[in-house]
Amino acid sequence: MDALPPKPTVSFARARAAIAAEFSLLGAGAGIWAVHIPIVQARLSIDPATIGLALLVFSIGSVATMPLTGALAARHGSRPVTAALGITFPFLPAFTILAPSLPLLCIGAFFFGAAMGGLDVAMNAQAAEYEVARGRPVMSSFHAFFSIGALCGSAAGGALIGAGYANGSAAVILSVVLLVTGIAAAPNLWPAPVSHRTGLRLALPHGRLLVLGTIAFLAFSAEGAVADWSALYLAKVKGADLAAAAYGYVAFSIVMVICRLSGDWAVVRLGPVATLAGGGLIIAAGILIAILSPVAIGTSLGFAIVGLGAANAAPVAFSAAARVPGVTTSVGAATVTTMGYAGALVFPALLGFIGNTFGLSAALLIVVAMGLVVSAMSGVVRG
């Protein structure tokens, strides 16, 4: 037998709350980091290309950890891996934000990325296994809690920055909250099946799994572009002050929360193909509005529209990956999650280098093309 059925030690309600908490704390960490990027840049006197270098180091840590995490989750179960990373992750955002020099910023970014990438894979494997056990669509609602966390983290961070806590102390306060959340969630995670086969358990993407991974890569690239560059774009290109620049990402997060909370309903009513096809077109439209708007509030609206399109694109791909014939639920989910979050981590770093040469507006045009490709590939989730 390849897997043992989960022991009924945790109720569906408790497990759902615990998994949602893991998504929330990861989103909050991303939100805290996003609104502090202009502050880190100003304190260390570095240009966008150097911020891009730090994000690239962050990406290297994440991408290096993701395959290993997927293998560990398949071999030992996603529950202990998610629990351990949920307790480790909260320390890293504040450490990175408070880095007093570029070398320490890069070191912090590496470990921050490693913890974030690992937790991304583990918690999505938890979510996919829970969805299969529950027998109904729930993936979008879990991702809604990532957006809720991102909204809370960015809003709280922006508010504290506006209140005068722009020295990084806001990140320390919020990290303590994340740690408490991770500790509380750990014992209530879903007891998913554990593989008893030896060796690493991550599928080499091919066929349908490769296409689904590509969709996830592009969707999360669009999300990552807004998360990591919206505040800096509003501050440097549109002339917004630091507090106002933070709320471009807040607007994006609000829309993501609303759309993901209703995402499971939308997928049932509209179907996964229409959800994905429309989402890709909306991503492209939102970025164009953000670029072309002559005022900061219009740019924030454009970023919010991106959230409308991106909200359910990756969750649809993750749900489909959990049901690819011949691939176990945890392996399919972990493989596509790895590809998806690689986009969220690698692409924003590349935007820094492109933006430094051609300008951030020109760099963001790439996201328009990504949205159109997502729309064109939507047929793969049919059935």
C-alpha positions in Angstrom: 0.0 0.0 0.0 1.4 3.4 -1.0 -0.3 5.5 1.7 -2.1 5.1 4.9 -5.5 6.8 5.4 -5.5 9.8 7.7 -6.2 9.1 11.3 -9.4 10.9 12.4 -7.6 12.9 15.2 -8.5 16.3 13.8 -11.9 17.5 12.7 -12.5 19.0 9.3 -13.3 22.3 11.0 -10.1 22.4 13.1 -7.9 21.4 10.2 -9.5 24.0 7.9 -8.9 26.7 10.5 -5.3 25.6 11.0 -4.5 25.5 7.3 -6.1 28.9 6.8 -4.0 30.2 9.6 -0.8 29.0 7.8 -1.9 30.7 4.6 -2.7 33.9 6.6 0.7 34.1 8.4 2.6 33.6 5.1 0.5 36.3 3.4 1.1 38.6 6.4 4.9 38.1 6.1 4.8 39.0 2.4 2.7 42.0 3.1 5.0 43.3 5.8 7.9 42.9 3.5 6.2 44.6 0.6 5.4 47.9 2.4 8.9 48.0 3.9 10.8 47.8 0.5 11.0 51.6 -0.1 12.2 52.0 3.5 14.9 49.4 3.1 16.0 51.0 -0.2 16.1 54.5 1.4 18.0 53.3 4.5 20.6 51.4 2.6 20.8 54.0 -0.3 20.4 51.3 -3.0 18.9 51.5 -6.4 16.1 49.3 -8.0 18.7 47.0 -9.5 20.2 46.3 -6.1 16.7 45.7 -4.6 16.3 43.3 -7.6 19.5 41.6 -6.5 18.2 41.1 -3.0 15.0 39.7 -4.4 17.0 37.3 -6.6 18.8 36.0 -3.6 15.4 35.6 -1.9 14.3 33.6 -5.0 17.4 31.4 -4.9 16.6 30.5 -1.3 13.0 29.7 -2.2 13.6 27.7 -5.4 16.3 25.7 -3.7 14.0 24.8 -0.8 10.8 24.1 -2.8 11.7 20.7 -4.3 13.2 19.5 -1.1 10.0 20.5 0.8 7.8 18.8 -1.7 9.9 15.6 -1.3 9.8 15.8 2.5 6.0 16.4 2.5 5.4 13.4 0.3 7.7 11.2 2.3 6.9 12.3 5.9 3.5 14.0 5.4 2.8 17.6 4.8 1.5 18.1 8.4 4.9 18.0 10.3 6.7 20.0 7.5 4.0 22.7 7.5 4.0 22.9 11.3 7.8 23.3 11.5 8.0 25.9 8.8 5.0 27.8 10.2 6.9 28.3 13.4 10.2 29.1 11.8 9.0 31.6 9.1 7.8 34.5 11.4 11.4 35.4 12.5 12.6 36.1 8.9 10.7 39.2 7.7 11.9 41.4 10.5 15.4 40.1 10.3 15.6 41.0 6.6 13.9 44.4 7.0 16.3 45.4 9.9 19.5 44.3 8.0 22.0 47.2 8.4 24.0 46.4 5.3 23.6 45.0 1.8 25.4 41.7 2.6 23.2 41.1 5.6 20.1 42.1 3.6 21.0 39.4 1.1 21.7 36.8 3.8 18.3 37.6 5.4 16.6 37.5 2.0 18.0 34.0 1.3 16.7 32.5 4.5 13.4 34.5 4.3 13.0 33.1 0.8 13.9 29.6 1.9 11.3 29.6 4.7 8.6 31.2 2.5 9.1 28.9 -0.4 9.1 25.8 1.8 6.0 26.8 3.7 4.3 27.7 0.4 4.8 24.1 -0.9 3.9 22.4 2.4 0.7 24.3 3.1 -0.5 23.9 -0.5 0.0 20.2 -0.2 -2.0 20.3 3.0 -4.7 22.3 1.2 -4.9 19.9 -1.7 -5.0 16.8 0.5 -7.7 18.4 2.6 -9.7 19.4 -0.5 -9.6 15.8 -1.8 -10.6 14.4 1.6 -13.4 17.0 2.0 -14.7 16.3 -1.5 -15.6 19.9 -2.4 -13.7 22.9 -3.8 -11.9 24.8 -1.1 -8.6 25.8 -2.6 -9.6 29.4 -3.5 -10.9 30.0 0.1 -7.5 28.9 1.5 -5.7 31.3 -0.9 -8.2 34.0 0.3 -6.6 33.7 3.7 -3.2 34.3 2.2 -4.6 37.5 0.7 -6.3 38.3 4.1 -2.9 37.9 5.7 -1.2 40.0 3.1 -3.9 42.7 3.5 -3.6 42.7 7.3 0.2 42.7 7.2 0.5 45.5 4.6 -2.3 47.6 6.2 -0.8 47.2 9.7 2.7 47.8 8.4 1.6 50.9 6.4 -0.3 52.3 9.4 2.6 51.8 11.8 5.0 53.4 9.2 2.6 56.3 9.0 2.5 56.5 12.8 6.3 56.9 12.9 7.5 53.3 13.3 9.5 53.4 10.1 12.7 52.1 11.7 11.7 48.4 11.4 10.1 48.1 14.8 6.7 47.6 13.2 8.1 44.4 11.6 9.2 43.1 14.9 5.8 43.6 16.5 4.0 41.9 13.7 6.4 39.0 13.6 5.5 38.1 17.2 1.9 37.9 16.1 2.8 35.6 13.3 4.8 33.3 15.6 1.8 32.9 18.0 -0.4 32.1 15.0 2.1 29.4 13.8 2.3 27.8 17.2 -1.5 27.7 17.6 -2.0 26.1 14.1 0.6 23.4 14.3 -1.3 20.7 16.3 -4.5 21.1 14.3 -3.2 20.6 10.8 -4.7 17.8 8.6 -3.2 14.3 9.1 -2.7 13.7 5.4 -1.5 10.3 4.0 2.2 9.5 4.2 4.1 7.7 1.5 6.1 4.7 2.4 8.2 4.6 -0.7 11.8 5.5 -0.5 13.5 8.3 -2.4 12.5 11.8 -3.3 8.9 12.2 -4.4 8.6 15.2 -6.8 7.2 14.8 -10.3 9.3 16.1 -13.2 6.8 18.4 -14.9 5.5 17.1 -18.3 2.3 17.0 -20.2 -0.7 18.5 -18.4 1.3 19.0 -15.2 3.8 21.1 -17.1 1.0 23.3 -18.5 -0.6 23.7 -15.2 2.7 24.6 -13.6 3.3 27.2 -16.3 -0.1 28.8 -15.6 0.7 28.9 -11.9 4.1 30.4 -12.7 2.6 33.2 -14.8 -0.3 33.9 -12.4 2.1 34.2 -9.4 4.5 36.2 -11.4 1.8 38.8 -11.8 1.0 38.7 -8.1 4.6 39.0 -7.2 5.1 42.0 -9.5 2.4 43.9 -7.7 3.5 42.7 -4.2 7.2 43.6 -4.6 7.0 46.6 -6.9 3.7 48.4 -6.4 4.8 50.5 -3.5 8.1 51.4 -5.1 6.3 52.1 -8.4 3.8 54.4 -6.8 6.5 56.2 -4.8 9.1 56.6 -7.6 7.0 56.8 -10.8 3.7 58.3 -9.6 5.1 60.5 -6.9 3.1 59.1 -3.9 4.4 59.5 -0.4 5.5 56.4 1.5 2.3 55.8 3.4 0.1 56.3 0.3 2.4 54.0 -1.7 1.8 51.2 0.7 -1.9 51.3 0.0 -1.5 50.4 -3.6 -0.7 46.9 -2.4 -3.5 47.2 0.2 -6.1 47.8 -2.7 -4.7 44.8 -4.5 -5.0 42.7 -1.4 -8.6 43.8 -0.6 -9.8 42.7 -4.1 -7.8 39.4 -3.8 -9.5 38.7 -0.5 -13.0 39.3 -1.8 -12.5 37.3 -5.0 -10.9 34.4 -3.3 -13.5 34.2 -0.6 -16.1 33.9 -3.4 -13.7 31.9 -5.7 -15.0 28.4 -4.9 -18.5 29.6 -5.7 -17.3 31.2 -8.9 -15.5 28.1 -10.1 -18.6 26.0 -9.6 -20.8 28.5 -11.4 -18.6 29.7 -14.2 -16.4 26.6 -14.6 -12.6 26.5 -14.2 -11.9 27.3 -17.9 -14.0 30.6 -17.9 -12.5 31.5 -14.5 -9.0 31.2 -15.8 -9.6 32.7 -19.3 -11.3 35.7 -17.9 -8.7 36.1 -15.1 -5.8 36.3 -17.6 -7.5 39.1 -19.6 -8.3 41.0 -16.4 -4.7 40.8 -15.3 -3.5 42.4 -18.6 -6.1 45.1 -18.4 -5.3 46.0 -14.8 -1.6 46.4 -15.5 -2.3 48.7 -18.5 -4.5 50.9 -16.3 -1.8 51.1 -13.6 0.8 52.1 -16.2 -1.3 54.6 -18.2 -3.0 56.3 -15.2 -1.7 59.9 -14.8 -2.5 59.9 -11.0 -1.5 57.6 -8.2 -5.1 56.7 -7.2 -5.7 55.4 -10.8 -2.5 53.3 -10.6 -3.7 51.8 -7.3 -7.1 51.0 -9.0 -5.2 49.2 -11.8 -3.3 47.1 -9.2 -6.6 46.3 -7.6 -8.0 45.1 -11.0 -4.9 42.8 -11.3 -6.1 41.2 -8.1 -9.5 40.6 -9.6 -7.9 38.6 -12.4 -5.2 36.9 -10.5 -7.2 35.8 -7.4 -8.4 32.4 -8.6 -6.0 31.6 -11.5 -3.4 29.8 -9.4 -6.0 28.0 -7.1 -7.7 26.6 -10.2 -4.3 25.3 -11.4 -3.5 23.8 -8.0 -6.9 22.0 -7.8 -6.4 20.6 -11.3 -2.9 19.4 -10.4 -4.2 17.4 -7.4 -6.2 15.4 -9.8 -3.8 14.7 -12.7 -4.1 11.0 -13.5 -1.1 8.9 -12.5 0.2 11.5 -10.0 -0.5 11.4 -6.3 -2.3 14.4 -4.7 0.6 15.7 -2.7 3.2 15.3 -5.5 1.0 17.0 -8.1 0.2 19.8 -5.8 3.8 20.2 -4.6 5.1 20.2 -8.2 2.8 22.8 -9.5 3.2 24.9 -6.4 6.9 24.8 -6.8 6.6 26.1 -10.4 4.0 28.7 -9.4 5.9 30.2 -6.5 9.1 30.2 -8.5 7.3 32.7 -10.7 6.3 34.8 -7.7 9.9 34.8 -6.5 12.1 34.9 -9.7 10.1 37.2 -11.9 9.9 40.2 -9.4 13.7 40.0 -9.1 14.1 40.1 -12.8 11.8 43.1 -13.0 14.3 45.1 -10.9 17.0 44.6 -13.5 14.7 45.2 -16.4 13.2 48.3 -14.7 16.7 49.7 -14.0 17.5 49.6 -17.7 14.2 50.4 -19.4 12.1 51.9 -16.5 9.5 50.2 -14.3 6.6 51.0 -16.6 8.2 49.2 -19.5 9.1 46.2 -17.2 5.5 45.9 -16.1 4.3 45.5 -19.7 5.7 42.0 -19.5 2.9 41.2 -17.0 0.4 42.2 -19.7 1.7 39.5 -22.0 1.7 37.0 -19.1 -2.0 37.6 -18.5 -2.8 37.0 -22.2 -0.9 33.7 -22.1 -2.8 32.5 -19.0 -6.0 33.2 -20.9 -4.8 31.3 -24.0 -3.8 28.2 -21.9 -7.0 28.0 -19.9 -8.4 25.0 -21.8 -6.0 22.6 -19.9 -8.2 22.7 -16.8 -11.3 21.5 -18.6 -12.8 18.5 -16.9 
